[in-house]
Amino acid sequence: MACIKESRPTGNTIVIGLESSPTNLDPRYATDANSYRLAQLLYNTLIELDSRFHPVPNIIKRFANPNDTTYVFHLKEGIQFHDGKELTSKDVKYTFDCILNPAFKSPHFGAFEKIDSIVILDKYTVKFILKEPFAPFLINLAVIGIVPKDDMQKSEDSFNITPVGTGPFKLAEFLHDERIVLNANADYFDGRPKLERIIFKIIPDSTVRLLELNQGNVHLLQNDIPPDLFPFLEKKDSLKIVKRPGTTYSYIGFNLKDAILKDKRVREAIAYAIDRKAIIRYILKGLATPASGILSPYNWAYEENVNVFEYNKEKARNLLDQAGLIDTDGNGPQMRFELTFKTSTDQLRKRIAEIIQQQLKEVGIKISIKSYEWGTFYSDIKSGNFQLYTLSWVGITDPDVLYYIFHSSSIPPQGANRGRYINKRVNMLIEEGRITLDMNRRKNIYSEIQKILALDIPYVSLWYSTNVAVMNKSIHGYVVYPAGDFFSLKDVWIEND
Amino acid sequence: MKDFIIKRMLLLFPVVFGVLTFVFLLIHLIPGDPVDLMLGENARAIDKEKLRESLRLDEPLAVQYMLFIKGAIKGDLGESLYNKKPVIHLILKRYPETIKLTIAAMVLALLISLPIGIYSAVKQYSFMDNCSMFFALLGVSMPNFWLGPLLMILFCVNLGWFPISGDEGLRSIVLPAITLGTAMSAILSRMVRSSMLEVINEEYIVTARAKGLSELRVIFRHALKNALVPVITVVGLQFGALLAGAIITETIFSWPGIGRLLIQAINTRDYPLVQGCVLAISISYVLINLITDIAYSYIDPRIKLR
């Protein structure tokens, strides 16, 4: 029986396995994670985010903020679109005008609705005037790639198929659900990428993705790797694994309108009864770090000194006793009360739910697990039809997201305050945070919010998932970013024998 | 015959109309909002509203239904909510892949099941008969999600004979076809065997033998032809079922067929795409049934098509 040889990336081309196909590479319409990540390679943005999620210039030399509602951006000169035309301020204005034009129906309208007008000052200078101060404005700019005005106006329909940007790679082929091929942009303003070509291959099954990696048909995989398979991957001489703590935050959400869960002592008891470290160690194989709140330690607004709930069964039992929920038969089969725990059909989430069920049983709480396919599950939690549920927040950058999650005006359908959490002080601070431009003052505001949330516990913080990339050993320069971005592909190179 | 075909083709319309109405109601009744699923958790309410409006999902259900039926009559199945491409284009691109895989699996199943079924019937209770029926039992008991990866590890990983995933030419179809065809060949070989056993005990077979015909001629000319009627029914049903998309096999082998397209459309509540896929599948089902009926009359002239 002949054993096939593991192949290495050749000809400066690397193949990356993706679980699902991006749906739309037009930055004005892209909404899913893979579309964002690929759009980062095809386009440039005015602003990008540094490792602490501070806004820093991308295709601009500098920006000025003469008053709370005005931003002036000075573009770098000589940046070319893939078709050879130069990027100027009219392209910037055009891009955002499209998003703000109701006829375009861009899903990013809400992020930029505070823009009052966009004025071209000269070929390389553009001014944005806001209706009112809005602190997350700069960070919101980091997701919108600039599209060329002339091309767009000529061919609105075909744009989706052949996007033209200024990014380090050009789109060569997009076969939905099969593969996306990107070629290097030799004229990239920040230096030609070292790779000639990147092929993103869509492989929905996680085991098959790993087999393809094992065979050398795929050279890099990032995340979506079952933790159980890590011991196997670690033994492979041809592969290397790069890990970096991420920002994806997993939590258990409470329905604060529920007769039992509205008692803070019960929520505290549940938080104490869950042994997160054991779940991280045995189920997640160490690929997560315990979380203390929505904002990860990477975020500039992260507050370290908040109330944390270390695993303590005794404390949990005492709190439940204090709440009048007595365990009448001690360690016997009788439970104090029963709660429903909703989760998706994802196998890993179901396993974690079972562990939590067991851990809560030890303090006398009976958990009934209900797992639903995503659409039904999401519909239930949005409508408040739950007691406990588990989910993750992905891609948290600006702390203003707290408005969307915990402000009392954000109860669905307006926002994602699904647990119906209401705290006037938190409301006030969140509102202040979004209009305060001074970073130090803003940080103090969000620190206080995080401390209050950790005491009120509308969520039990579980963990931040670790980002993992598994790649062929000959690949160098790949950086795993906290949000799983593919930025570093422009600096990746292959070591040939 | 011509009248029969025309009549059956006309029947296609009420069937398709019924299926479309049923699917439309069903997909709209199940919980889950396509806008939520498209924009993700972080989306703002205003963006959701605008998108809902642009997709005309804010219209009453009756209006959405009328719009859909009006479009369908004109041959316009709308655009996929997700990638904005016309549903008809997506189906025309993906359906041939499923048809290709189905035909390959069916040919494989017939190539295996016919000889095995015939031999087992002729040599009933022989060692080979027991062996083949044991393997038939095994084949029907092996689920695709287990057999697929197993074949993949043996033939792709260890032997390197075939590509692991995707559609990269003829070699790519072999393993998905075996995965799909195994259970089918097991069912068919048992079917052929039992059908043949029934026929070879008939008096006309005894007469054929008494006439001094060779055993091969008796089996293939007289027995097999009559034994095939129930087999064709099963082939037709299985073929129709496979055309509905072999979701598990397509997912395992990253095969870009309609099954994967449909399941993604259901998961994302992409209503026009779900409706389009079901329409394509239901038309195929009706056509396969028609072909099966026509095949009966060729094989057994006693069956009249009216």
Interface residues (C-beta under 8 A of the other chain):
Chain A: M1 A2 C3 I4 T23 N24 T31 D32 P102 K105 S106 P107 H108 F109 G110 A111 E113 N160 H176 D177 E178 R179 K201 I202 I203 P204 D205 T207 V208 L211 E212 N214 Q215 N217 E373 W374 G375 T376 Y378 S379 D380 K382 L391 W393 V394 G395 V401 Y404 P413 Q414 G415 A416
Chain B: I30 P31 G32 D33 D36 L37 M38 L39 G40 E41 N42 A43 R44 A45 I46 D47 K48 K50 L51 E53 S54 Y82 N83 K84 K85 L90 P149 M152 I153 C156 V157 N158 L159 G160 P163 I164 S165 G166 D167 T251 I252 F253 S254 P256 R260 L261 Q264 N267 T268 R269
